[in-house]
Amino acid sequence: MRVMASPAIVAPQRTAESPWRAVVTGLDGAVLAPGATITPATLNAAAQLRHRGVPLLAATARTRHGVLRLDAFARHLAVAVCHNGALGWVPQSGRTLWRRTLPVGELRDLAAFVRALPGAGLAVFGVRSWDITPEYLALRGRAPAEPWRAAALGDVTDQPAYGAAIRHGSLGADELIDRLTAAGFAARTSLSWSTPGVVDVAAPGVDRGAGVARALDWLGVPPGRTVAFGGVPTDLSVFALVGHSVAVGRAHPAVLAAATAHTPEVTADGFARHLAALGLIA
């Protein structure tokens, strides 16, 4: 994680009493700019929330390693909901709160689907390793910063997984979801639009909203007293859960339509500015 330079940040001051008791946010695009850059105001906002006893949760497609790479920001998180809800854990202690996995048999069926779809690639977020096929890596365009393992399509089904991701050279996410649904996967897995070209596949009932609900229950915070920030369609299940939802910057149109508020993009410190407007930080 890189912290952008800025003028000195004002030390926390007590604000008026706020009805909001927890904050949940996506990471990339919501509090992190491209390259995992974070502004001092955003980092200071996270520190103020922790100082004031307001739990900050992350809801993300990232792996555990991907969250830990955020270093100082990760240390302010009360709970990290990773793999779009399949894994919940506490960064400060490393304690795992839950994990939901796709069984090996389901992964084999996914591999067969990808094998029968020329131009497709598969990545599997296994409980022991992140396995990426050569086709998926080529479509991704770069190697991940987190630990990963190159694997042939036939070798990515040797362990249960938090989820899987499918890319295609010419089919978009919506078209891939249609094909997966026609093949019967919507009835036995959770399919979600990750980016315009990527579909995430998880165990039935797993999504960011379900993960956040579980984390809030563990913290003893009512969802209706929670603020959520996001920008991609996978955040919609979180927005439907919480009392106040905030679309960040140039969010997906569906997210903008569902949000109760809108804040500037991360490089303009939209996260910190909106928290201040709500009275959660100074």
Secondary structure, 3 states (H helix, E strand, C coil): CEECCCCCCCCCCCCCCCCCCEEEECCECCCEECCCEECHHHHHHHHHHHHCCCCEEEECCCCHHHHHCCCCCHHHCCEEEEHHHCEEECCCCCCEEEECCECHHHHHHHHHHHHCCCCEEEEEEECCCEEECHHHHHHHCCCCCCCCEECCHHHCCCCCEEEEEEEECCCCHHHHHHHHHHCCHHHCCEEEEEECCEEEEECCCCCHHHHHHHHHHHHCCCHHHEEEEECCHHHHHHHCCCCEEEEECCCCHHHHHHCCEEECCHHHCHHHHHHHHCCCCC
